[in-house]
Amino acid sequence: MKNFAAIDFETANGNHSSVCAVGMVIVREGQINEKWYRLIRPTPNYYWDWFTKEIHGIKYEDTVNEPPFPEVWGKLVPHLAGLPLVAHNSSFDERCLRSVHEAYAMDYPDYEFHCTYQAARHVFRNELPNHRLPAVALRCGYNLTQHHHALADAEACAVIAIHVFPN
């Protein structure tokens, strides 16, 4: 796979529609071509303080004046035209994308998702202590120093996908 969009969502609380950040990396011909990062005012708009502090650090104050998902997604969609989506543990990111589309009554166009977590488990088997994003990224030459920053995670995912998906 030479052309794809690696994507990562962060959420504000336990609701999958509460997307508060998105990172997206466009890969064309096996090379990182574009990078996008946006904070988003989540729906529902509340934060689990312990959760966000421990995971990604985004707070209500950071997103209260940010645009809602439909506005942000509307700017990203043209860059996704014809591209499959790739995510590490893609079931989470796909669930977020479906849920936030549903929360805003937006049509969901059945995006094609591929999972770098599953692919890494197959490719690297017992070579790694685990197949979490930081470990797999490091094996593929990307030192993920800002884990749970949506853009850093999307970029790590893109690097992994370049290594684990056949061309």
C-alpha positions in Angstrom: 0.0 0.0 0.0 1.7 3.2 -1.2 -1.1 5.7 -0.8 -3.2 6.1 2.3 -4.1 8.4 5.2 -2.9 7.5 8.7 -5.3 8.8 11.3 -5.6 9.1 15.0 -8.3 10.5 17.3 -8.2 11.6 20.9 -11.4 11.6 22.9 -12.5 13.8 25.8 -14.4 11.1 27.8 -15.7 7.6 27.5 -18.0 8.5 24.6 -16.5 7.6 21.2 -18.1 10.7 19.7 -16.2 13.0 22.0 -13.4 13.5 19.5 -11.3 16.4 20.8 -8.3 16.1 18.5 -7.4 14.6 15.1 -4.1 13.9 13.5 -3.8 12.8 9.9 -0.8 12.0 7.7 -1.2 11.6 4.0 1.2 9.1 2.4 1.6 9.1 -1.4 3.9 6.8 -3.2 5.2 5.5 0.1 6.3 9.0 1.3 4.8 11.3 3.9 3.2 14.0 1.9 0.9 16.1 4.2 0.4 16.4 8.0 -2.7 17.8 9.7 -3.5 18.4 13.4 -6.6 20.0 14.8 -8.2 20.4 18.2 -12.0 19.9 18.1 -14.8 21.0 20.4 -16.1 17.5 21.4 -19.6 16.2 21.7 -20.6 15.7 24.4 -18.4 18.6 25.6 -17.1 17.4 28.9 -13.8 16.0 30.0 -12.8 13.3 32.4 -10.0 15.2 34.1 -8.1 12.1 35.4 -8.4 10.5 31.9 -7.2 13.4 29.9 -4.4 14.4 32.3 -3.1 10.8 32.2 -3.6 10.1 28.5 -3.3 13.2 26.3 -3.5 16.3 28.5 -6.2 18.1 26.5 -8.6 20.1 28.6 -12.0 21.8 28.2 -10.3 25.1 28.1 -8.2 24.0 25.2 -11.2 23.1 23.0 -14.1 25.2 24.1 -13.5 27.8 21.3 -12.4 25.2 18.7 -14.7 24.3 15.8 -17.0 21.2 16.1 -16.2 18.0 14.2 -18.2 18.7 11.0 -16.3 21.9 10.3 -12.9 20.3 10.9 -13.8 17.1 9.0 -15.1 19.1 6.1 -11.7 20.5 5.6 -9.9 17.1 5.9 -12.2 15.1 3.6 -10.9 16.5 0.3 -7.5 15.2 1.2 -8.8 11.7 1.8 -10.4 11.2 -1.6 -9.8 7.7 -2.8 -7.5 6.8 0.1 -7.9 4.0 2.6 -7.5 4.9 6.3 -4.9 3.4 8.5 -4.8 3.4 12.3 -3.0 1.6 15.1 -5.8 -0.4 16.7 -8.1 0.8 14.0 -11.3 -0.5 15.7 -11.0 2.4 18.2 -10.5 5.1 15.5 -13.2 3.7 13.2 -15.6 3.5 16.1 -14.8 7.2 16.9 -15.3 8.2 13.3 -18.6 6.4 13.0 -19.9 7.7 16.4 -19.1 11.3 15.7 -20.7 11.1 12.3 -23.8 9.7 13.9 -23.8 12.3 16.7 -23.9 15.0 14.1 -26.3 13.2 11.7 -23.6 13.1 9.0 -23.6 10.5 6.3 -20.9 7.9 6.8 -19.3 6.8 3.6 -17.9 3.4 4.8 -14.3 4.3 4.9 -11.9 1.5 4.2 -9.8 0.9 7.4 -6.5 -1.0 7.8 -5.0 -1.8 11.2 -1.2 -1.4 11.8 -1.6 -3.1 15.2 -2.9 -6.3 13.6 -0.3 -6.1 10.8 2.5 -5.6 13.2 1.5 -8.6 15.2 1.7 -10.7 12.1 4.9 -9.2 10.7 6.9 -8.9 14.0 5.3 -11.8 15.9 7.6 -12.4 18.9 10.3 -10.0 17.9 8.9 -7.2 20.1 7.9 -7.2 23.8 4.5 -5.9 22.8 2.8 -4.5 19.7 1.7 -1.1 21.2 2.3 1.9 19.1 5.6 3.2 20.7 7.3 -0.3 20.5 6.3 -0.9 16.9 7.1 2.6 15.8 10.6 2.3 17.3 11.1 -1.0 15.5 10.2 0.8 12.3 12.7 3.7 13.0 10.3 6.3 14.5 10.9 7.4 18.1 7.4 8.3 19.4 8.3 10.8 22.1 4.8 12.4 22.2 2.6 9.3 22.5 -1.2 10.3 22.6 -0.6 13.5 20.6 -2.9 12.8 17.7 -0.4 14.0 15.0 2.6 12.2 16.5 0.5 9.0 16.8 -0.7 9.4 13.2 2.8 9.9 11.9 4.1 6.9 13.8 1.2 4.9 12.3 2.1 6.1 8.8 5.8 5.0 9.3 4.6 1.6 10.6 2.2 1.2 7.7 5.0 1.9 5.2 6.9 -1.0 6.8 4.2 -3.6 7.4 1.8 -3.3 4.5 3.0 -4.8 1.2 3.4 -2.5 -1.8 
